[in-house]
Amino acid sequence: MEIQQKRLISPVFILIMVVIVAGLSQGLLLPVLSIFMEERGISSSVNGLHAAALYVGSFGMSLVAVKVLERIGFKKLILWGMVLVTVALPIFPLISNLEVWFVLRLLVGIGDNALHFASQLWMLLITPPHQRGKNISIYGMSYGIGFSIGPLAIKLLPYGRLVPFLLLAILFALVALLVYLKMPDTVPDKMNEGQEQATGQRKVARIYRLAWFALIPSLLYGYMEAAMNSNFPIYGLRTGLTAGQISTLLPFFGIGGLILQLPLGYLSDRYGRKIILMIAGSLGGLLFLFVPLIGNHYFGLMLIFMVTGGLVGSFFSLGLAYAADILPRHLLPTANVIASIHFNLGSIVGPNFGGIAMHFGSAGLLFVLLGLFYLLFTIAGFAFRPESGNKSANMKMV
């Protein structure tokens, strides 16, 4: 009993720690660097394009993640990713050259994707099917905790630009040490089936045919997260908010996601994930459209960010859970890769669309685009009908 408890609880706890520090890096890096560049007078379109470098690196890693994982295993892939991020972070405040920053963002993106992909899939494979929904929600909440705390590091900037980056690098090093000392060194042998490799293209096509709607949330989540972290600091400064107010507003978006993560997961178990995704998407989209009307009213923005974040902050985990409902189990690792690629594509597009919209139009177009995309997702839900033969027994038809 004790051996089983150690085997099940200890790896899950360490994976949660990995996910929290990964969220911290995302939550800190994008808004802090956006503020640095805005203060230097760099245009919002260039700022957004530059921010996308992180997700270009992440996207490139997604394309080779399965092969690298099969070769070196879960533990080494997580450690390799954490080392890349730990080395890159302290260099940002020491060098102001934009070309160097671009390369550093690429490295952070590669490292973040490596540890995200390995930890997420590892969590999925070591979790019993009847606990998958709960653990995926915990995974999403853990990332949300880090993501919410990250922007608060802006308040450390008066003590020196190096301070927040150095503290985060130390945290990464400590968690990497925990992974090195305590995690087993395993390889995903279940992914090495010759038949599955031989029919890889048909497998991807089948996943899209069966679960295209369940894979859109990861795209939207990546778009939303990157746009909020990269573009909202610029939006806030241009509408009269201070850097301190921006740093305290962004966490409320994540706090809302933390509050509603488990309730939405429970409701999706009870009433079906599709209907919950559609309701959350429609309400979240309408609230995004309402943001420009609030202007720079701090408490109004705080409230709407908390509610909107609660509604759409679970999109990635709910989308994965829905894909697990409607796909055969042997397709889940590939579906996980596709979701990761979608997240990175959305993250690349998000800062660019938002930056271009604010550069050539008004700052409020950032939220108009977000709102319209979530409403379009809801409309697409009416056209999606999962095949009954692939549904889990607990899944409700809509």
C-alpha angles and dihedrals in degrees: 000000000000092000091050091049092052092048094050104035104037098055092044091051092050092047089052090053089051091052093048094055090045088056090048092056092050093044094048106036103053101048095039093051091044089055091047091053095043090052088053090055096249112157120255092241092056090043091054093046090050093049090054089066089081090058093043087061090045092049092050090051090051090061093059101026096104094050093046091047092051090051103045105016135232099294097050092045091053092046093047090052093048093049091053092052094043093053095044100047102069092048094065098075093039096059124042097188109124094213091056090047089053091055092045091052089052090053093048089049092052092047095045093050092048094054093039094051095045096044094044095049092041090053090050094050098046093046119091112241093247090057098042096099092050094048093046088053090049089049091052092046091050092053089046091054092055092041091052096047095045099077090052086074086078086078089063093060094089087065090057136303091252095057102080093041093048093048091050092048089053091051090051091050092051094050090045088055089051091052091048095050103037111026122090118241104241137160124213095246090167089070093058099082110140094212092054092049092049092055098040097131093047089048092055091046090051092051091053092047093051102035112017092130092051090054096053094074092066089054092049093045092053091047093048096045096049094043092050094047097041104031105029094068087056091045090049095050091048093050094050104266119138124236089250092054091048091052091054096042097055094059090057088065089058093040090059089052090051093051096050100033097093097034091053090047090052092047091049089054090050104039104019131274095249096060092044091050091050094048093046091046095050095047092043091049092052091049091051089055089053095055097084089055090061093057113186097335099141101203092041090054091045092055096044092046092052093050095042092045089051092053100045101023091087095052097105096049094040090050091052090047090050091049089051088053096054104030129076110254095247090062095054098089091054091044087053090055091048091050089051091050090048091050091052093046090052090047091052094047096042102068091040097051091043094046094047092046092052092043098052099025136019127311090245091067087079090072096035090061092047092050095048093050093053092047090050089052090054091051090050088057091069089061096050119093117174115220108256093223092063099047123111116240092250095052118109122219118235 
